[in-house]
Amino acid sequence: MRLVFFGTPEFAVPSLQRLLTDEQFQVVGVVTQPDKRRGRGSKTSPSPVKAIAMGAGLPVWQPRRIKKDPQTLANLREVEADVFVVVAYGQILSLELLQIPKLGCVNAHGSILPKYRGAAPIQWCLYHGETETGITTMLMDEGMDTGPMLLKSYTPISWEDQAANLAERLAHMAAELLTETLLQMRSQTIQPIPQDHTQATLAPLIKPEDYQLDWSKSAPALHNQIRAFYPHCVTTFRGQSLKISGSVPLGSVPQTELPPPLARLSTADINPGKIGEIVAIAKRFGPIVQTGSGYLLVSEVKLPGKRVQSGWDFVNGTRVAIGEILD
């Protein structure tokens, strides 16, 4: 099968690598987002997908707006692809583009559709406390993740999963599911299934205000927010910004899944406090904060200009005291 691969971030890399190493597929070109300034010094660098494509000697096209780039459209017609494969590309494809490949455009999406359509399905899935997610392959149409579904693959979500490690797991699942989807398309043994649009939920772009922690929420809700938007969630401590990137919602996690010293900690021994107040300190783990419902152990933080540190190192290095407030 002759394929053109559309993708940009690290999430798309395993899928491209899988297709490049399988003799049943021929990747004839790659479309990715324009180079951006990344990292320290803001040096211009290629996307992770472009780096792989260049290493494989593939043609690479980087239109700023693919809908309005006649040269890219001409290039895509010229290669006569059977399928366009799309994994986290970052731009909407027009109907004109969707109609170019012989068998259509196949997308690997990071959720179990029709739930969590949009730009950040992994993050919002965690935010809402889902216990299962997966990958859905679908035939693309003009809508946002609204096309008919092809195959699905599932994975459980543990309370410890964060956006980064869950994305890595799903990326490898996408690579395998895409392969199976394409082979079934070639053999005409796959049946597209329309989505039930009444069951759809949205996963919009993440905004800066989504990172702000509101301690009046419950401990599980705050924990889900912290792991969903890892490592960016922020509060205020002693008048300065404090990022919280690790937490444990005490009382909501089975004791058998906690480290022994923490499993022996009884929340019944903690005196309730004001919302956002540090009401206890768990030795070797970190401060325990009163939330709107329950207690949240802060296990990993980052102060401005400092490296990420454990909650326990934060307590010792900053001399955190019971009764202090996180705003």
C-alpha positions as a printed NumPy array, in Angstrom:
array([[  0.   ,   0.   ,   0.   ],
       [  1.288,   3.45 ,  -0.917],
       [  0.866,   5.799,   2.041],
       [  1.355,   9.453,   2.848],
       [  1.828,  10.008,   6.584],
       [  0.474,  13.141,   8.286],
       [  1.782,  13.731,  11.825],
       [  3.769,  16.107,  14.006],
       [  4.492,  15.312,  17.7  ],
       [  6.212,  12.455,  19.483],
       [  2.841,  10.689,  19.786],
       [  2.881,  10.061,  16.008],
       [  6.444,   8.711,  15.836],
       [  5.749,   5.033,  16.711],
       [  3.111,   4.85 ,  13.962],
       [  5.462,   6.236,  11.316],
       [  8.293,   3.968,  12.45 ],
       [  5.999,   0.933,  12.363],
       [  4.875,   1.693,   8.812],
       [  8.442,   2.305,   7.653],
       [  9.618,  -1.097,   8.905],
       [  6.75 ,  -3.143,   7.435],
       [  7.365,  -4.314,   3.854],
       [  3.624,  -4.368,   3.216],
       [  3.59 ,  -0.556,   3.202],
       [  5.436,   2.075,   1.208],
       [  5.499,   5.532,   2.764],
       [  5.895,   7.887,  -0.209],
       [  5.833,  11.195,   1.652],
       [  5.293,  12.907,   5.002],
       [  3.27 ,  16.006,   5.839],
       [  4.065,  17.736,   9.131],
       [  3.786,  21.143,  10.776],
       [  6.386,  23.839,  10.026],
       [  9.549,  23.906,  12.128],
       [  9.156,  25.742,  15.435],
       [ 11.352,  27.312,  18.062],
       [ 11.779,  24.726,  20.816],
       [ 13.766,  24.22 ,  23.998],
       [ 16.385,  26.433,  25.579],
       [ 17.601,  29.221,  23.382],
       [ 14.427,  28.936,  21.269],
       [ 16.341,  27.409,  18.39 ],
       [ 14.324,  26.372,  15.365],
       [ 14.018,  22.603,  15.167],
       [ 11.982,  20.069,  13.176],
       [  9.006,  18.216,  14.568],
       [  9.694,  14.682,  15.884],
       [  7.925,  13.252,  12.821],
       [ 10.027,  15.323,  10.419],
       [ 13.219,  14.125,  12.103],
       [ 12.223,  10.491,  11.462],
       [ 11.167,  11.24 ,   7.889],
       [ 14.438,  12.997,   7.079],
       [ 16.387,  10.079,   8.503],
       [ 14.459,   7.766,   6.187],
       [ 15.093,   9.986,   3.159],
       [ 11.402,  10.712,   2.58 ],
       [  9.916,  13.765,   0.885],
       [  8.614,  16.14 ,   3.573],
       [  5.988,  18.851,   3.057],
       [  5.34 ,  21.507,   5.719],
       [  2.543,  23.829,   4.621],
       [  1.543,  26.515,   7.105],
       [ -2.095,  26.155,   6.043],
       [ -2.577,  22.966,   4.096],
       [ -6.052,  23.968,   2.878],
       [ -4.557,  26.958,   1.071],
       [ -1.313,  25.485,  -0.247],
       [ -1.71 ,  24.551,  -3.934],
       [  1.833,  23.155,  -4.208],
       [  1.28 ,  20.641,  -1.407],
       [ -2.035,  19.622,  -2.955],
       [ -0.27 ,  19.061,  -6.268],
       [  2.444,  17.01 ,  -4.581],
       [ -0.126,  14.836,  -2.832],
       [ -1.974,  14.139,  -6.065],
       [  1.245,  13.315,  -7.88 ],
       [  2.33 ,  10.521,  -5.497],
       [ -0.907,   8.574,  -6.126],
       [ -1.281,   7.248,  -2.584],
       [ -3.727,   4.515,  -1.673],
       [ -4.276,   5.981,   1.802],
       [ -3.425,   9.08 ,   3.797],
       [ -2.578,   8.086,   7.392],
       [ -3.135,  10.844,   9.962],
       [ -1.836,  10.759,  13.553],
       [ -1.878,  14.013,  15.554],
       [ -1.089,  16.172,  12.544],
       [ -2.508,  19.417,  13.928],
       [ -4.464,  20.815,  10.975],
       [ -7.94 ,  20.117,   9.605],
       [ -8.007,  18.447,   6.183],
       [-10.372,  19.869,   3.574],
       [-12.818,  17.766,   1.573],
       [-10.55 ,  18.297,  -1.427],
       [ -7.662,  16.675,   0.462],
       [ -9.786,  13.866,   1.861],
       [-10.829,  12.846,  -1.638],
       [ -7.294,  12.5  ,  -3.04 ],
       [ -6.256,   8.991,  -1.851],
       [ -7.916,   5.971,  -3.473],
       [ -9.088,   4.335,  -0.224],
       [ -9.559,   7.452,   1.889],
       [ -7.875,   9.003,   4.918],
       [ -7.385,   6.958,   8.097],
       [ -6.9  ,   8.633,  11.465],
       [ -5.707,   7.065,  14.732],
       [ -7.369,   8.995,  17.563],
       [ -6.358,   8.812,  21.236],
       [ -9.722,   7.92 ,  22.752],
       [-12.626,   5.522,  22.437],
       [-14.848,   7.46 ,  20.074],
       [-17.317,   9.093,  20.115],
       [-16.045,  10.2  ,  23.55 ],
       [-13.362,  12.878,  23.682],
       [-13.337,  14.276,  20.194],
       [-10.855,  17.091,  19.735],
       [ -7.306,  18.225,  20.325],
       [ -6.591,  16.835,  23.82 ],
       [ -8.427,  13.523,  24.334],
       [ -5.809,  11.99 ,  26.641],
       [ -5.75 ,  14.956,  29.   ],
       [ -9.516,  15.385,  29.288],
       [-10.016,  11.648,  29.707],
       [ -7.773,  11.773,  32.785],
       [ -9.341,  15.014,  34.008],
       [-12.763,  13.38 ,  34.092],
       [-11.478,  10.347,  35.972],
       [-12.072,   7.708,  33.29 ],
       [-10.863,   4.216,  34.172],
       [-10.448,   3.054,  30.573],
       [ -9.396,   4.586,  27.287],
       [ -7.802,   3.476,  24.047],
       [ -7.293,   4.124,  20.352],
       [ -9.926,   4.362,  17.633],
       [ -9.093,   4.256,  13.942],
       [-11.605,   5.924,  11.653],
       [-12.215,   7.088,   8.127],
       [-11.926,  10.863,   8.176],
       [-14.657,  13.235,   7.062],
       [-14.861,  17.028,   7.209],
       [-15.863,  17.077,  10.884],
       [-13.688,  17.041,  14.014],
       [-13.225,  13.316,  14.712],
       [-16.735,  12.547,  13.44 ],
       [-15.962,   9.966,  10.726],
       [-17.054,   6.321,  10.738],
       [-15.055,   4.098,  13.1  ],
       [-12.93 ,   1.174,  11.924],
       [-11.16 ,  -0.596,  14.826],
       [-10.7  ,   0.01 ,  18.562],
       [ -8.08 ,  -1.021,  21.105],
       [ -8.537,  -0.583,  24.874],
       [ -6.303,  -0.018,  27.896],
       [ -7.157,   0.469,  31.6  ],
       [ -6.202,   3.661,  33.402],
       [ -4.687,   3.384,  36.871],
       [ -4.791,   6.16 ,  39.472],
       [ -1.043,   6.656,  38.941],
       [ -1.247,   7.253,  35.174],
       [ -0.33 ,  10.74 ,  34.012],
       [ -0.804,  12.306,  30.607],
       [  2.807,  11.677,  29.58 ],
       [  3.03 ,   7.95 ,  30.312],
       [ -0.528,   7.279,  29.109],
       [  0.236,   9.062,  25.828],
       [  3.344,   6.933,  25.353],
       [  1.339,   3.754,  25.873],
       [ -1.408,   4.87 ,  23.509],
       [  1.119,   5.898,  20.857],
       [  2.415,   2.336,  20.601],
       [ -1.125,   0.98 ,  20.601],
       [ -1.946,   3.329,  17.713],
       [  0.968,   1.993,  15.685],
       [ -0.276,  -1.589,  15.981],
       [ -3.94 ,  -0.755,  15.427],
       [ -3.14 ,   1.302,  12.331],
       [ -1.274,  -1.62 ,  10.814],
       [ -4.197,  -3.966,  11.395],
       [ -6.66 ,  -1.378,  10.077],
       [ -4.749,  -0.82 ,   6.842],
       [ -4.354,  -4.535,   6.17 ],
       [ -8.075,  -5.091,   6.67 ],
       [ -8.841,  -2.183,   4.363],
       [ -6.656,  -3.734,   1.68 ],
       [ -8.381,  -7.101,   2.025],
       [-11.804,  -5.417,   2.236],
       [-12.608,  -7.232,   5.484],
       [-13.369,  -4.125,   7.554],
       [-16.761,  -2.486,   7.985],
       [-16.9  ,   1.221,   8.926],
       [-19.337,   1.918,  11.775],
       [-21.016,   5.344,  12.038],
       [-20.546,   7.148,  15.329],
       [-23.467,   7.833,  17.651],
       [-23.171,  11.611,  17.721],
       [-25.532,  11.857,  20.708],
       [-22.837,  10.158,  22.833],
       [-20.037,  12.48 ,  21.782],
       [-17.989,  14.487,  24.288],
       [-15.421,  17.166,  23.5  ],
       [-11.717,  17.432,  24.351],
       [-10.855,  21.03 ,  23.479],
       [ -7.487,  22.752,  23.43 ],
       [ -6.057,  23.248,  26.921],
       [ -6.064,  26.855,  28.154],
       [ -3.824,  28.458,  30.814],
       [ -6.736,  28.717,  33.244],
       [ -7.121,  24.928,  33.144],
       [ -3.827,  24.678,  35.056],
       [ -5.057,  26.688,  38.052],
       [ -5.857,  24.523,  41.077],
       [ -9.02 ,  25.295,  43.038],
       [ -8.691,  23.716,  46.466],
       [-12.452,  23.78 ,  47.011],
       [-12.676,  20.84 ,  44.594],
       [-12.497,  17.304,  45.954],
       [ -9.167,  15.522,  46.404],
       [ -9.877,  13.049,  43.551],
       [-10.855,  15.901,  41.21 ],
       [ -7.661,  17.813,  42.006],
       [ -5.561,  14.673,  41.551],
       [ -7.184,  14.067,  38.148],
       [ -6.468,  17.66 ,  37.123],
       [ -2.821,  17.419,  38.214],
       [ -2.167,  14.201,  36.296],
       [ -4.182,  15.301,  33.255],
       [ -2.268,  18.545,  32.779],
       [  1.077,  17.231,  34.061],
       [  3.402,  18.976,  34.818],
       [  1.724,  22.389,  34.619],
       [ -0.878,  22.666,  37.39 ],
       [ -0.187,  25.591,  39.667],
       [ -1.138,  27.082,  43.026],
       [  0.302,  29.859,  45.223],
       [  2.513,  29.265,  48.257],
       [  3.949,  32.113,  50.336],
       [  3.055,  34.559,  47.611],
       [  4.832,  32.771,  44.777],
       [  3.851,  30.27 ,  42.125],
       [  4.144,  26.576,  43.002],
       [  3.669,  23.894,  40.368],
       [  2.27 ,  20.597,  41.626],
       [  3.029,  17.635,  39.383],
       [  2.411,  14.686,  41.697],
       [ -0.352,  13.865,  44.18 ],
       [ -2.247,  11.118,  46.001],
       [ -5.951,  11.502,  46.884],
       [ -5.866,   9.92 ,  50.334],
       [ -8.795,   7.662,  51.047],
       [ -9.623,   7.258,  47.344],
       [ -6.803,   4.861,  46.446],
       [ -6.881,   1.221,  47.613],
       [ -4.333,   0.766,  50.413],
       [ -2.874,  -2.255,  48.609],
       [ -1.753,   0.083,  45.797],
       [  0.101,   2.486,  48.091],
       [  3.671,   2.229,  49.454],
       [  3.55 ,   0.523,  52.9  ],
       [  4.328,   3.642,  55.015],
       [  1.621,   5.599,  53.197],
       [ -0.849,   2.718,  53.339],
       [ -0.552,   2.762,  57.135],
       [ -1.416,   6.462,  57.314],
       [ -4.897,   6.961,  58.755],
       [ -6.776,  10.056,  57.628],
       [ -8.893,   9.653,  60.775],
       [ -5.917,  11.003,  62.727],
       [ -5.832,  14.244,  60.72 ],
       [ -7.622,  17.296,  62.116],
       [ -9.636,  19.034,  59.363],
       [ -8.616,  22.544,  58.388],
       [ -9.511,  25.379,  56.083],
       [ -9.676,  24.725,  52.339],
       [ -6.12 ,  24.821,  50.991],
       [ -4.544,  24.453,  54.441],
       [ -1.639,  22.092,  55.059],
       [ -3.148,  19.958,  57.824],
       [ -0.441,  17.302,  58.167],
       [  2.916,  16.187,  56.821],
       [  3.465,  12.59 ,  55.769],
       [  7.02 ,  11.644,  56.657],
       [  9.081,  10.753,  53.561],
       [  6.214,  11.812,  51.256],
       [  5.131,  15.436,  51.664],
       [  2.442,  17.867,  52.843],
       [ -1.215,  16.886,  53.117],
       [ -3.709,  19.551,  52.063],
       [ -7.35 ,  20.005,  53.046],
       [ -9.553,  20.126,  49.95 ],
       [-13.259,  20.74 ,  49.52 ],
       [-13.738,  17.038,  50.144],
       [-10.936,  14.843,  51.455],
       [ -7.175,  15.213,  51.748],
       [ -4.6  ,  15.492,  48.984],
       [ -0.989,  14.455,  49.513],
       [  1.346,  16.632,  47.45 ],
       [  4.105,  14.273,  46.299],
       [  5.971,  16.321,  43.656],
       [  6.419,  20.078,  43.179],
       [  8.45 ,  22.707,  41.364],
       [  9.252,  26.152,  42.719],
       [ 10.155,  29.002,  40.321],
       [ 13.738,  28.649,  39.146],
       [ 14.141,  25.301,  40.888],
       [ 14.183,  21.711,  39.704],
       [ 11.311,  19.328,  40.242],
       [ 11.519,  17.858,  43.737],
       [  9.622,  15.388,  45.883],
       [  7.034,  16.623,  48.319],
       [  9.287,  15.515,  51.174],
       [ 12.282,  17.489,  49.854],
       [  9.956,  20.464,  49.457],
       [  8.919,  20.175,  53.107],
       [ 12.52 ,  19.988,  54.332],
       [ 14.01 ,  22.552,  51.959],
       [ 11.295,  25.143,  52.471],
       [ 10.517,  24.321,  56.111],
       [  6.842,  23.856,  55.376],
       [  4.676,  24.116,  58.476],
       [  1.265,  22.741,  59.332],
       [ -1.286,  25.546,  59.084],
       [  0.224,  27.215,  55.991],
       [ -2.149,  27.865,  53.104],
       [ -2.041,  27.045,  49.405],
       [ -4.145,  29.631,  47.54 ]])
